[in-house]
């Protein structure tokens, strides 16, 4: 099975704003830095008489450094073994120095911590939000009791740093009107729930599916293309024959036993490099992954994310049902802010890919996150539109804008519009929009029916 690019993939990139010339160069899956929408994007207008009254937001943290010390140390140990064996190519000699620099920069930033680009992503997200919600922010200056902002983080340092960067770019005049809730990992880091950890995620069926995708002969062919730029062919051959075993430590499951393991470890470094653009190593590893290898390993990464956190197999919900706690939080606070005595006009939550991917799968957004895969079929780029760099790039965000009629006289319904990465998207296909003219808007009651009736 080889990578092929279908029309739906190209159309999605056109809608979500990725320049097609970049599309033909590199792929970074869920580690892709955030791409803001074009300034010329015009959001659909609410029906006559309706005004924007509040917004619900959840955002992934921004670009970050490498987590932990596994992938880089394993690759460094492999490189040192090749050096001992005299198995480095000329480019391999250069790679060793580049790897040392890459490790040093990640250590300086702090493992798993927000990078300069990550801070900027959330500062700019806040500034664009202020511009879109300008009327609400202006009102908040004059009504300090009923027009406040609530912010909450998962408690992980990169999510907290994203929250801080976001808040730092809100108007200084409303600083005293921002209420910071206690960290809430149960709401925003729910993938650590023991039922999720011990349930479907670890099921044999899921593990076997991911392994069958990863262990294809084409994967090993792509791995060789990457590694033979750095190591002599006979060294890669010995690695392929499992003559080496590079382990991180005796307690870790991470190791390099063959050429595919090694390429995946190196790919994990390559994915995070663009996150460190402002630290000077953003394109340091690009030379080792060309179009075909970059695309293929991004697909392998996507397939794991799709099956472990996303839509996964048809007729199951175990990989995303934990996101119901966040769904319910959105509904609860939409109810609260839509009332005449609503206190908060903005509730902003700062979380992770492990939050965004299941939540978006639960929302079943058409042409983006609504398509699962039958057990007897396999997720590919030809049969499914799910893409990690569209669903959960760094700083990915989901926003519900809530509208209420100005008169309040005829009890007209509260309306909701959803933005995904600041672009309008539909709610799931079984939800009925307000009308054919305003098909980006849904009544709050319809969304409750559409998303929660199966829970009863």
Helices and strands as residue ranges (DSSP letters): H 7-16, H 20-23, G 29-31, E 50-60, H 71-84, H 90-109, H 116-132, H 134-142, E 148-153, H 157-168, G 172-177, E 178-180, H 185-188, G 190-192, H 194-197, G 200-202, H 204-214, H 217-227, H 233-240, E 246-247, E 255-256, H 259-273, G 274-279, G 286-288, H 291-308, G 321-323, H 324-338, E 344-351, H 353-363, H 388-391, E 397-405, E 415-420, E 423-425, E 441-443, H 444-452, G 453-455
